[in-house]
């Protein structure tokens, strides 16, 4: 949907905004609505990519959360606790991650070790090999579209920083909204 709102540079000239909900466009920051729409379509494309990449790597029927959990458990080859996985992936509902962990355990991609009351998770050899195949598919299918130039990498770094900043803003807003 295209909403017509004044440009912040030239209020006299109308500039079309590509947004999902024109009624949410604010004069305070019309660009934020454009970012939100971009995030919506990006998140769906990225989720679809993770599923298809993992399928090409050899495991079908994984959800985006399953893929993220698998990669994080494999990260740096160290053991992870459920709470740490939820924290790093910014997933509030531990049941969602717990369900993914059970699936990954059932597929022998992850192993668990109990020490006291804590359960630690680590990728099995099969899980680590799957992540390596995912990387190979990523290198073959995704990266040819990028130049690898330092200027491009610098822009990606700026976008990554912006996304982390926005994540904090939206988390704070979610806390405020829950008591609104």
SEDREN-333006 format. One line per field, with one value per residue: residue number from 0; residue in one letter; x, y, z of N, C-alpha, C in turn. Coordinates in nm, 4 decimals, m for minus. Example, Ala and Ser with C-alpha at 12.3 -4.5 7.8 and 13.67 -1.06 7.14 Angstrom:
BEGIN
nr <- [0, 1]
rest <- [A, S]
n.x <- [1.3190, 1.2850]
n.y <- [m0.5690, m0.2250]
n.z <- [0.7800, 0.7080]
ca.x <- [1.2300, 1.3670]
ca.y <- [m0.4500, m0.1060]
ca.z <- [0.7800, 0.7140]
c.x <- [1.3200, 1.2900]
c.y <- [m0.3300, 0.0030]
c.z <- [0.7800, 0.7870]
END
This chain:
BEGIN
nr <- [0, 1, 2, 3, 4, 5, 6, 7, 8, 9, 10, 11, 12, 13, 14, 15, 16, 17, 18, 19, 20, 21, 22, 23, 24, 25, 26, 27, 28, 29, 30, 31, 32, 33, 34, 35, 36, 37, 38, 39, 40, 41, 42, 43, 44, 45, 46, 47, 48, 49, 50, 51, 52, 53, 54, 55, 56, 57, 58, 59, 60, 61, 62, 63, 64, 65, 66, 67, 68, 69, 70, 71, 72, 73, 74, 75, 76, 77, 78, 79, 80, 81, 82, 83, 84, 85, 86, 87, 88, 89, 90, 91, 92, 93, 94, 95, 96, 97, 98, 99, 100, 101, 102, 103, 104, 105, 106, 107, 108, 109, 110, 111, 112, 113, 114, 115, 116, 117, 118, 119, 120, 121, 122, 123, 124, 125, 126, 127, 128, 129, 130, 131, 132, 133, 134, 135, 136, 137, 138, 139, 140, 141, 142, 143, 144, 145, 146, 147, 148, 149, 150, 151, 152, 153, 154, 155, 156, 157, 158, 159, 160, 161, 162, 163, 164, 165, 166, 167, 168, 169, 170, 171, 172, 173, 174, 175, 176, 177, 178, 179]
rest <- [X, X, X, X, X, X, X, X, X, X, X, X, X, X, X, X, X, X, X, X, X, X, X, X, X, X, X, X, X, X, X, X, X, X, X, X, X, X, X, X, X, X, X, X, X, X, X, X, X, X, X, X, X, X, X, X, X, X, X, X, X, X, X, X, X, X, X, X, X, X, X, X, X, X, X, X, X, X, X, X, X, X, X, X, X, X, X, X, X, X, X, X, X, X, X, X, X, X, X, X, X, X, X, X, X, X, X, X, X, X, X, X, X, X, X, X, X, X, X, X, X, X, X, X, X, X, X, X, X, X, X, X, X, X, X, X, X, X, X, X, X, X, X, X, X, X, X, X, X, X, X, X, X, X, X, X, X, X, X, X, X, X, X, X, X, X, X, X, X, X, X, X, X, X, X, X, X, X, X, X]
n.x <- [0.0848, 0.0510, 0.1079, 0.0359, 0.2311, 0.3722, 0.7074, 0.9945, 1.1902, 1.0827, 0.8021, 0.6088, 0.6092, 0.4666, 0.5502, 0.5476, 0.4923, 0.5917, 0.4185, 0.2691, 0.0430, m0.1283, m0.2703, m0.1186, 0.0969, 0.3017, 0.3441, 0.5585, 0.7594, 0.7600, 0.9207, 0.9695, 0.7431, 0.7847, 1.0158, 0.9111, 0.7348, 0.9214, 1.0638, 0.8665, 0.8208, 1.0817, 1.1308, 0.9602, 1.0655, 1.3245, 1.2700, 1.1553, 1.3789, 1.5593, 1.4278, 1.4222, 1.6942, 1.7898, 1.6530, 1.7706, 2.0198, 1.9765, 1.7810, 1.4456, 1.1281, 1.1801, 1.1206, 1.1557, 1.2354, 1.3389, 1.5640, 1.7120, 1.7574, 1.9045, 2.1379, 2.2297, 2.2794, 2.4876, 2.6762, 3.0004, 3.0639, 3.0112, 2.8453, 2.4997, 2.2424, 1.8851, 1.7632, 1.9624, 1.9660, 1.7112, 1.7422, 1.9536, 1.8433, 1.6301, 1.3729, 1.0781, 0.8958, 0.9637, 0.8672, 0.8406, 1.1060, 1.1849, 1.0272, 1.1399, 1.3978, 1.3386, 1.2544, 1.4958, 1.6589, 1.5280, 1.5886, 1.8478, 2.0340, 2.1143, 2.2451, 2.1845, 2.2934, 2.2704, 2.3418, 2.3287, 2.0543, 2.0481, 2.0203, 2.2243, 2.2903, 2.4208, 2.5517, 2.5395, 2.7701, 2.6408, 2.4655, 2.6434, 2.7615, 2.5402, 2.4966, 2.7286, 2.6811, 2.4598, 2.5862, 2.7431, 2.5416, 2.4367, 2.6580, 2.6714, 2.4198, 2.3223, 2.5300, 2.6574, 2.5200, 2.6233, 2.8792, 3.1003, 3.2691, 3.4383, 3.2911, 3.0253, 3.0119, 3.0483, 2.8094, 2.6315, 2.7085, 2.6244, 2.3479, 2.2998, 2.3622, 2.1626, 1.9342, 1.9707, 1.9507, 1.6868, 1.5566, 1.5927, 1.4459, 1.1861, 1.1493, 1.1456, 0.9196, 0.7292, 0.7257, 0.6270, 0.3760, 0.2502, 0.1673, m0.0022]
n.y <- [m0.1167, 0.2208, 0.5152, 0.8561, 1.0971, 1.3993, 1.4736, 1.4708, 1.6403, 1.8207, 1.9700, 2.0738, 1.9230, 1.6177, 1.2872, 0.9516, 0.6908, 0.3686, 0.1525, m0.0752, m0.0160, 0.2508, 0.4111, 0.4209, 0.5820, 0.8368, 1.1848, 1.2534, 1.0654, 0.9480, 0.7767, 0.5657, 0.4044, 0.3086, 0.1601, m0.0320, m0.1705, m0.2651, m0.4349, m0.6235, m0.7504, m0.8318, m1.0029, m1.2171, m1.3065, m1.3739, m1.5756, m1.7669, m1.8167, m1.9316, m2.1738, m2.2989, m2.3075, m2.4721, m2.7019, m2.7591, m2.8141, m3.0550, m3.1212, m3.1343, m2.9800, m2.8083, m2.5342, m2.1715, m2.0938, m2.3357, m2.3582, m2.1292, m2.1875, m2.4247, m2.3299, m2.1500, m2.3179, m2.4634, m2.2651, m2.1598, m2.4042, m2.4513, m2.5419, m2.4748, m2.3246, m2.3499, m2.1103, m1.9260, m1.9502, m1.8543, m1.5909, m1.4838, m1.5095, m1.3497, m1.4417, m1.4574, m1.6512, m1.9366, m2.1898, m2.2175, m2.2314, m2.4519, m2.6513, m2.6585, m2.7453, m3.0018, m3.1209, m3.1075, m3.2656, m3.5100, m3.5556, m3.6155, m3.4105, m3.2507, m3.2785, m3.3450, m3.2626, m3.3183, m3.1335, m3.1133, m2.9151, m2.7971, m2.8104, m2.8706, m2.7962, m2.9163, m2.9224, m3.2184, m3.4309, m3.4723, m3.2557, m3.0370, m3.0878, m3.0529, m2.7770, m2.6869, m2.7704, m2.6079, m2.3619, m2.3950, m2.4068, m2.1526, m1.9966, m2.0669, m1.9976, m1.7496, m1.5577, m1.4922, m1.2693, m1.0498, m0.8024, m0.7975, m0.5928, m0.3427, m0.1101, m0.1915, m0.3839, m0.2152, m0.0684, m0.2755, m0.3272, m0.0906, m0.1119, m0.3411, m0.2432, m0.0475, m0.2126, m0.3529, m0.1387, m0.0523, m0.2834, m0.2732, m0.0392, m0.1198, m0.3335, m0.1923, m0.0337, m0.2348, m0.3256, m0.0938, m0.0789, m0.3033, m0.2269, m0.0228]
n.z <- [0.0000, m0.0722, 0.0918, 0.0997, 0.2235, 0.3571, 0.2635, 0.4735, 0.3952, 0.2153, 0.2643, 0.0992, m0.1274, m0.2108, m0.1204, m0.2139, 0.0173, 0.0976, 0.2669, 0.5075, 0.6495, 0.6091, 0.7826, 1.0108, 0.9672, 1.0791, 1.1233, 1.2719, 1.2248, 0.9396, 0.7997, 0.9708, 0.9490, 0.6935, 0.7367, 0.9115, 0.7379, 0.5557, 0.7284, 0.7830, 0.5316, 0.4827, 0.7016, 0.6476, 0.4032, 0.4873, 0.6765, 0.5053, 0.3469, 0.5391, 0.5968, 0.3428, 0.2817, 0.4854, 0.4197, 0.1707, 0.2688, 0.3824, 0.5761, 0.6110, 0.6945, 0.9105, 1.1231, 1.1099, 1.3699, 1.4678, 1.3018, 1.3752, 1.6468, 1.6236, 1.4918, 1.6882, 1.9070, 1.7990, 1.7742, 1.8174, 1.9271, 2.1953, 2.5049, 2.5686, 2.7657, 2.7980, 2.8816, 2.8116, 2.5330, 2.4691, 2.5625, 2.4010, 2.1431, 2.1745, 2.2419, 2.4011, 2.4912, 2.6419, 2.5933, 2.3198, 2.2278, 2.3757, 2.2583, 2.0015, 2.0708, 2.1658, 1.9257, 1.7808, 1.9412, 1.9073, 1.6428, 1.6551, 1.6299, 1.8254, 2.1544, 2.5018, 2.8304, 3.1707, 3.4545, 3.7819, 3.8442, 3.6027, 3.2464, 2.9764, 2.6398, 2.3335, 2.0037, 1.8118, 1.6273, 1.3862, 1.3884, 1.3822, 1.1352, 0.9699, 1.0025, 0.8803, 0.6171, 0.5646, 0.5660, 0.3357, 0.1364, 0.1727, 0.0994, m0.1720, m0.2796, m0.1772, m0.1336, m0.3861, m0.4865, m0.3634, m0.3353, m0.1654, m0.1213, 0.0761, 0.1198, 0.0826, 0.2875, 0.5039, 0.4955, 0.5519, 0.8121, 0.9347, 0.8961, 1.0477, 1.3043, 1.3269, 1.3245, 1.5661, 1.7443, 1.6929, 1.7764, 2.0537, 2.1076, 2.0283, 2.2070, 2.4511, 2.4048, 2.3889, 2.6525, 2.7744, 2.6500, 2.7543, 3.0019, 2.9535]
ca.x <- [0.0000, 0.1258, 0.0447, 0.0941, 0.2590, 0.4747, 0.8466, 1.0551, 1.2778, 1.0058, 0.6616, 0.5208, 0.6067, 0.4235, 0.6340, 0.4784, 0.5544, 0.5516, 0.3908, 0.1636, m0.0751, m0.1207, m0.3296, m0.0198, 0.2038, 0.3049, 0.4216, 0.6796, 0.8605, 0.6971, 1.0178, 0.9570, 0.6418, 0.8497, 1.1045, 0.8276, 0.6898, 1.0405, 1.0923, 0.7633, 0.8460, 1.2133, 1.1250, 0.8992, 1.1623, 1.4345, 1.2190, 1.1440, 1.5162, 1.6155, 1.3626, 1.4660, 1.8377, 1.8063, 1.6044, 1.8757, 2.1317, 1.9474, 1.6758, 1.3196, 1.0304, 1.2250, 1.0659, 1.2629, 1.2860, 1.4241, 1.6902, 1.7863, 1.8001, 2.0126, 2.2604, 2.2823, 2.3379, 2.6150, 2.7639, 3.1278, 3.0829, 2.9994, 2.7149, 2.4052, 2.1228, 1.7626, 1.7445, 2.0596, 1.9206, 1.5986, 1.7944, 2.0305, 1.7541, 1.5248, 1.2452, 1.0209, 0.8240, 1.0590, 0.8053, 0.8691, 1.2434, 1.1861, 0.9704, 1.2438, 1.5051, 1.2904, 1.2608, 1.6360, 1.7053, 1.4683, 1.6547, 1.9884, 2.1171, 2.1535, 2.2480, 2.1688, 2.3641, 2.2150, 2.4341, 2.2447, 1.9219, 2.0655, 2.0368, 2.3108, 2.2690, 2.5347, 2.5297, 2.6071, 2.8486, 2.5445, 2.4157, 2.7506, 2.7756, 2.4247, 2.5241, 2.8326, 2.6153, 2.3797, 2.6809, 2.7782, 2.4272, 2.4320, 2.7664, 2.6416, 2.2930, 2.2963, 2.6422, 2.6941, 2.4540, 2.6896, 3.0121, 3.2065, 3.3497, 3.4358, 3.1825, 2.9025, 3.0191, 3.0265, 2.6649, 2.5679, 2.7366, 2.5353, 2.2121, 2.2961, 2.3560, 2.0290, 1.8382, 1.9871, 1.8958, 1.5410, 1.5123, 1.5840, 1.3329, 1.0607, 1.1369, 1.1032, 0.7815, 0.6445, 0.7091, 0.5365, 0.2417, 0.1878, 0.1055, m0.0703]
ca.y <- [0.0000, 0.3455, 0.6260, 0.9850, 1.1840, 1.4971, 1.4381, 1.5508, 1.7387, 1.9210, 1.9496, 2.1152, 1.8153, 1.4890, 1.1741, 0.8283, 0.6053, 0.2291, 0.1067, m0.1767, 0.0398, 0.3965, 0.4788, 0.4297, 0.6751, 0.9525, 1.2994, 1.2563, 0.9840, 0.8639, 0.6756, 0.4498, 0.3169, 0.2421, 0.0584, m0.1412, m0.2504, m0.3356, m0.5443, m0.7263, m0.8319, m0.8930, m1.1158, m1.3306, m1.3566, m1.4360, m1.7018, m1.8592, m1.8508, m2.0248, m2.3041, m2.3578, m2.3338, m2.5907, m2.8144, m2.7893, m2.8698, m3.1949, m3.1472, m3.0681, m2.9657, m2.7274, m2.3989, m2.0724, m2.1000, m2.4549, m2.3276, m2.0348, m2.2586, m2.5161, m2.2521, m2.0941, m2.4272, m2.4984, m2.1476, m2.1710, m2.5394, m2.4555, m2.5811, m2.3653, m2.3527, m2.3041, m1.9679, m1.8483, m1.9505, m1.7597, m1.4561, m1.4396, m1.4991, m1.2549, m1.5123, m1.4473, m1.7736, m2.0478, m2.3120, m2.2215, m2.2796, m2.5874, m2.7393, m2.6739, m2.8279, m3.1413, m3.1673, m3.1253, m3.3838, m3.6253, m3.5720, m3.6408, m3.2981, m3.1877, m3.3676, m3.2721, m3.3121, m3.2574, m3.1143, m3.0567, m2.8821, m2.7351, m2.8921, m2.8054, m2.8467, m2.9036, m2.9854, m3.3458, m3.4249, m3.4583, m3.1184, m2.9483, m3.1126, m2.9889, m2.6325, m2.6657, m2.7807, m2.4858, m2.2567, m2.4191, m2.3656, m2.0062, m1.9433, m2.0914, m1.9388, m1.6133, m1.4635, m1.4388, m1.1412, m0.9432, m0.7730, m0.8215, m0.4714, m0.2861, m0.0125, m0.2697, m0.4414, m0.1051, m0.0408, m0.3863, m0.3048, 0.0175, m0.1666, m0.4313, m0.1576, 0.0120, m0.3168, m0.3775, m0.0217, m0.0608, m0.3946, m0.2203, 0.0542, m0.1952, m0.4062, m0.0948, 0.0029, m0.3491, m0.3210, 0.0175, m0.1127, m0.4066, m0.1639, 0.0949]
ca.z <- [0.0000, m0.0773, 0.1638, 0.0619, 0.3372, 0.3206, 0.2842, 0.5794, 0.3322, 0.1440, 0.3013, m0.0097, m0.2266, m0.1542, m0.1597, m0.1777, 0.1182, 0.0821, 0.4023, 0.5120, 0.7145, 0.5915, 0.8982, 1.1184, 0.9300, 1.1677, 1.0763, 1.3523, 1.1573, 0.8372, 0.7582, 1.0590, 0.8891, 0.5805, 0.7947, 0.9619, 0.6246, 0.5084, 0.8216, 0.7653, 0.4122, 0.4998, 0.7951, 0.5784, 0.3060, 0.5614, 0.7299, 0.3925, 0.3117, 0.6370, 0.5781, 0.2155, 0.2906, 0.5705, 0.3401, 0.0738, 0.3451, 0.4115, 0.6740, 0.5785, 0.8023, 1.0236, 1.1263, 1.1282, 1.5081, 1.4754, 1.2345, 1.4601, 1.7678, 1.5829, 1.4687, 1.8132, 1.9871, 1.7353, 1.7807, 1.8894, 1.9800, 2.3418, 2.5573, 2.5920, 2.8452, 2.7348, 2.9132, 2.7343, 2.3939, 2.4638, 2.5826, 2.2846, 2.0278, 2.2120, 2.2379, 2.5349, 2.5269, 2.6492, 2.5407, 2.1754, 2.2144, 2.4310, 2.1566, 1.8981, 2.1271, 2.1658, 1.7866, 1.7442, 2.0154, 1.8406, 1.5130, 1.6885, 1.5889, 1.9513, 2.2709, 2.6275, 2.9478, 3.2913, 3.5664, 3.8863, 3.7912, 3.4714, 3.1267, 2.8787, 2.5050, 2.2440, 1.8742, 1.7861, 1.5036, 1.2767, 1.3938, 1.3348, 0.9919, 0.9070, 1.0001, 0.7786, 0.4859, 0.5529, 0.5262, 0.1948, 0.0546, 0.1850, 0.0156, m0.3134, m0.3263, m0.1309, m0.1398, m0.5181, m0.5110, m0.2887, m0.3902, m0.0685, m0.1104, 0.2106, 0.1286, 0.1028, 0.4215, 0.5979, 0.4975, 0.6240, 0.9538, 0.9792, 0.9018, 1.1639, 1.4227, 1.3296, 1.3646, 1.7109, 1.8131, 1.6811, 1.8610, 2.1902, 2.1137, 2.0228, 2.3344, 2.5519, 2.3736, 2.4246, 2.7983, 2.8054, 2.6022, 2.8374, 3.1190, 2.9019]
c.x <- [0.0889, 0.0458, 0.1129, 0.1070, 0.3673, 0.6140, 0.9027, 1.1461, 1.1987, 0.8577, 0.5656, 0.5052, 0.5679, 0.5124, 0.5611, 0.5606, 0.5036, 0.5411, 0.2800, 0.0339, m0.0679, m0.1746, m0.2317, 0.0925, 0.1915, 0.3888, 0.5550, 0.7931, 0.7941, 0.7905, 1.0097, 0.8527, 0.6989, 0.9437, 1.0226, 0.7788, 0.8067, 1.0757, 0.9918, 0.7970, 0.9834, 1.2046, 1.0615, 0.9952, 1.2766, 1.3910, 1.2081, 1.2829, 1.5734, 1.5586, 1.4155, 1.6153, 1.8616, 1.7593, 1.7098, 1.9986, 2.1043, 1.8387, 1.5532, 1.2350, 1.0847, 1.1604, 1.1826, 1.3203, 1.3767, 1.5620, 1.7742, 1.8404, 1.9162, 2.1430, 2.3163, 2.3427, 2.4745, 2.7192, 2.8829, 3.1487, 3.0708, 2.8577, 2.6295, 2.2921, 2.0023, 1.7429, 1.8397, 2.0194, 1.8073, 1.6481, 1.8636, 1.9402, 1.6370, 1.3853, 1.1930, 0.9589, 0.9189, 1.0005, 0.8335, 1.0087, 1.2531, 1.1322, 1.0714, 1.3564, 1.4624, 1.2937, 1.4049, 1.6981, 1.6554, 1.5318, 1.8037, 2.0832, 2.1755, 2.1556, 2.2360, 2.2449, 2.3056, 2.3233, 2.3577, 2.1058, 1.9286, 2.0819, 2.1172, 2.2958, 2.3916, 2.5011, 2.6041, 2.6943, 2.7563, 2.4896, 2.5182, 2.7708, 2.6604, 2.4476, 2.6314, 2.7728, 2.5280, 2.4698, 2.7186, 2.6663, 2.4165, 2.5371, 2.7312, 2.5204, 2.2732, 2.4100, 2.6840, 2.6287, 2.5196, 2.8316, 3.1248, 3.2990, 3.3357, 3.3238, 3.0492, 2.9003, 2.9986, 2.8792, 2.5914, 2.5901, 2.6472, 2.3919, 2.1987, 2.2856, 2.2180, 1.9253, 1.8490, 1.9294, 1.7432, 1.4850, 1.4965, 1.4671, 1.1998, 1.0413, 1.0884, 0.9582, 0.6855, 0.6214, 0.6120, 0.3935, 0.1731, 0.1293, 0.0261, m0.2185]
c.y <- [0.1224, 0.4536, 0.7538, 1.0701, 1.2817, 1.4440, 1.5262, 1.6589, 1.8524, 1.8976, 1.9871, 2.0032, 1.6841, 1.3782, 1.0457, 0.7472, 0.4638, 0.1708, 0.0025, m0.1217, 0.1921, 0.4710, 0.4909, 0.5290, 0.7999, 1.0631, 1.3076, 1.1791, 0.8928, 0.7520, 0.5501, 0.3520, 0.2427, 0.1325, m0.0604, m0.2306, m0.3302, m0.4539, m0.6584, m0.8141, m0.8984, m1.0154, m1.2381, m1.3913, m1.4294, m1.5690, m1.8075, m1.9078, m1.9537, m2.1651, m2.3731, m2.3910, m2.4598, m2.7153, m2.8569, m2.8499, m3.0122, m3.2237, m3.0633, m3.0544, m2.8979, m2.5902, m2.2997, m2.0747, m2.2212, m2.4263, m2.2342, m2.1030, m2.3524, m2.4403, m2.1964, m2.2029, m2.4660, m2.3864, m2.1707, m2.3067, m2.5506, m2.4939, m2.4572, m2.4141, m2.2952, m2.1540, m1.8795, m1.8400, m1.8499, m1.6156, m1.4045, m1.4199, m1.4041, m1.3166, m1.5201, m1.5786, m1.8925, m2.1775, m2.3278, m2.2796, m2.4227, m2.6879, m2.7634, m2.7637, m2.9751, m3.1997, m3.1979, m3.2439, m3.5110, m3.6558, m3.6022, m3.5335, m3.2263, m3.2952, m3.2840, m3.3425, m3.2405, m3.2535, m3.0417, m3.0345, m2.8283, m2.8396, m2.8112, m2.8747, m2.8206, m2.9748, m3.1188, m3.3281, m3.4045, m3.3154, m3.0194, m2.9641, m3.0476, m2.8382, m2.5993, m2.6750, m2.6578, m2.3718, m2.2712, m2.3739, m2.2137, m1.9413, m1.9544, m2.0122, m1.7921, m1.5170, m1.4183, m1.3045, m1.0238, m0.9253, m0.8098, m0.7018, m0.4121, m0.1835, m0.0833, m0.3287, m0.3346, m0.0700, m0.1510, m0.3714, m0.1969, m0.0315, m0.2582, m0.3520, m0.0940, m0.0905, m0.3481, m0.2619, m0.0248, m0.1727, m0.3487, m0.1247, m0.0194, m0.2789, m0.3124, m0.0548, m0.1106, m0.3539, m0.2090, m0.0159, m0.2157, m0.3485, m0.0388, 0.0890]
c.z <- [0.0000, m0.0065, 0.1195, 0.1869, 0.2956, 0.3514, 0.3952, 0.5208, 0.2693, 0.1686, 0.1896, m0.1131, m0.1585, m0.2087, m0.1204, m0.0772, 0.0943, 0.2224, 0.3988, 0.5693, 0.7116, 0.7127, 1.0159, 1.0887, 1.0159, 1.1054, 1.1506, 1.2851, 1.0555, 0.7904, 0.8450, 1.0050, 0.7693, 0.6298, 0.8437, 0.8483, 0.5662, 0.5970, 0.8066, 0.6451, 0.4192, 0.5902, 0.7301, 0.4764, 0.3761, 0.6206, 0.6203, 0.3503, 0.4086, 0.6179, 0.4528, 0.2178, 0.3744, 0.4973, 0.2378, 0.1428, 0.3913, 0.5123, 0.6397, 0.7052, 0.9275, 1.0110, 1.1353, 1.2701, 1.5251, 1.4166, 1.3212, 1.5848, 1.7347, 1.5647, 1.5992, 1.9013, 1.9305, 1.7476, 1.8736, 1.9578, 2.1313, 2.3837, 2.5856, 2.6815, 2.7722, 2.7579, 2.8325, 2.5872, 2.3773, 2.4727, 2.4569, 2.1633, 2.0536, 2.1963, 2.3803, 2.5824, 2.5243, 2.5939, 2.3917, 2.1524, 2.2665, 2.3305, 2.0444, 1.9472, 2.1275, 2.0253, 1.7464, 1.8168, 1.9474, 1.7058, 1.5301, 1.6356, 1.7099, 2.0586, 2.3967, 2.7379, 3.0684, 3.3989, 3.6751, 3.8303, 3.6493, 3.3613, 3.0267, 2.7443, 2.4198, 2.1141, 1.8688, 1.6618, 1.3843, 1.2719, 1.3426, 1.1840, 0.9143, 0.8962, 0.8966, 0.6383, 0.4607, 0.5059, 0.3788, 0.1010, 0.0559, 0.0954, m0.1321, m0.3634, m0.2901, m0.1606, m0.2793, m0.5514, m0.4412, m0.3392, m0.2946, m0.0510, 0.0300, 0.2270, 0.1548, 0.2438, 0.5283, 0.6091, 0.5725, 0.7744, 1.0122, 0.9919, 1.0237, 1.2940, 1.4373, 1.3751, 1.5135, 1.7915, 1.8097, 1.7675, 2.0058, 2.2075, 2.1161, 2.1498, 2.4446, 2.5299, 2.4090, 2.5750, 2.8374, 2.7658, 2.6901, 2.9660, 3.0803, 2.9325]
END
